[in-house]
Amino acid sequence: MDEQTRFIGEPIVVEFDKPPLVSKTPPCPDRFVWQEETYGIVAVVQEWRDYGRRGRMSLNMRPANLAKAAKRGSWGVGRFYFRVQVADGRIFDIYYDRAPKGQQQKEGSWHLYREVLPG
């Protein structure tokens, strides 16, 4: 793929018209808020999942179990990516990181990964 991207890597707040039934496997949101601006999502261009374990988490499983987990996921591991087009025509990659952020935040978090630039 010969696309140009601009890395952003910042947390975002997402909004759903209808809340997801299961918070750990959410669909694409309807909107996201980044730097105090709301971006309405008008189209999902692509979506994919990555259940790869990162860092120390990649060392705590036997190879056979690691291969299974990479295909279907395991608790708190994985990212759900969405390439979305917003109302002004810009294209962004956002993702939901399933990893809990400690005892106070057992849910994952949403991030604006990058902008896909025209050209």
C-alpha positions in Angstrom: 0.0 0.0 0.0 1.5 3.4 -1.0 -0.5 5.6 1.3 0.9 8.6 3.1 0.0 8.8 6.8 0.4 11.3 9.6 1.0 9.6 13.0 -1.1 11.1 15.8 -1.2 8.6 18.6 -3.5 10.4 21.1 -6.4 9.3 23.2 -9.9 10.2 22.1 -13.5 10.1 23.5 -16.0 8.2 21.3 -19.7 8.5 21.2 -22.3 5.9 20.1 -25.9 6.6 19.0 -26.7 3.1 20.4 -24.3 1.9 23.1 -22.4 -1.4 22.3 -23.9 -4.6 23.8 -20.4 -5.8 24.8 -17.9 -3.1 25.8 -14.8 -5.3 25.1 -15.9 -5.9 21.5 -17.3 -2.6 20.4 -18.4 -1.7 16.9 -17.2 1.5 15.2 -18.4 4.6 17.0 -20.6 7.2 15.4 -18.4 10.1 16.5 -15.1 10.9 18.2 -13.8 13.9 20.1 -10.2 14.9 19.5 -8.6 18.2 20.8 -12.1 19.5 21.8 -13.5 19.0 18.3 -16.2 16.4 17.4 -15.7 14.4 14.2 -18.9 12.7 12.8 -18.1 9.4 11.2 -19.9 9.1 7.9 -18.3 5.8 6.6 -16.3 2.9 7.8 -13.7 2.3 5.1 -12.0 -0.8 6.6 -11.8 -2.6 9.9 -9.4 -5.2 11.3 -8.4 -6.8 14.6 -5.0 -7.4 16.1 -4.8 -9.9 18.9 -1.0 -9.9 19.1 0.5 -9.7 22.6 3.0 -6.9 23.2 6.0 -6.6 25.5 6.0 -8.9 28.6 2.6 -10.2 27.7 4.1 -12.0 24.7 6.3 -14.1 27.0 3.7 -15.5 29.4 2.1 -18.2 27.1 3.2 -21.4 25.5 3.7 -21.2 21.7 0.6 -23.3 20.9 -1.6 -21.1 23.2 0.0 -17.9 21.9 -1.0 -19.0 18.3 -4.6 -19.6 19.3 -4.8 -16.3 21.2 -3.4 -14.4 18.2 -6.4 -15.6 16.1 -9.3 -15.1 18.6 -7.9 -13.0 21.4 -7.9 -13.4 25.1 -9.1 -11.2 28.0 -7.7 -7.7 27.9 -5.5 -8.3 24.8 -6.0 -6.9 21.4 -6.9 -3.9 19.4 -9.9 -3.2 17.2 -9.0 -0.9 14.3 -11.4 1.2 12.2 -10.4 3.3 9.2 -13.1 5.9 9.0 -14.1 8.8 6.9 -15.4 11.9 8.8 -17.9 14.5 7.6 -15.2 16.8 6.1 -13.8 13.9 4.0 -10.7 13.2 6.0 -9.7 9.6 6.7 -8.5 8.5 10.1 -7.5 5.2 11.7 -8.9 4.9 15.2 -8.6 1.9 17.5 -10.0 0.4 20.7 -7.3 -1.0 23.0 -8.8 -3.8 25.1 -6.1 -3.7 27.8 -7.4 -2.5 31.1 -5.6 0.5 32.6 -5.6 -0.7 36.3 -8.1 -1.3 39.0 -9.9 2.0 38.4 -10.3 1.5 34.6 -11.1 -2.1 33.8 -12.4 -1.1 30.3 -10.1 -0.4 27.5 -9.4 2.9 25.8 -9.9 4.6 22.4 -7.1 6.2 20.4 -6.6 8.2 17.3 -3.8 6.3 15.6 -3.2 8.3 12.4 -4.6 10.3 9.5 -4.5 8.9 6.0 -3.4 11.7 3.7 -4.8 12.2 0.2 -2.4 11.5 -2.7 
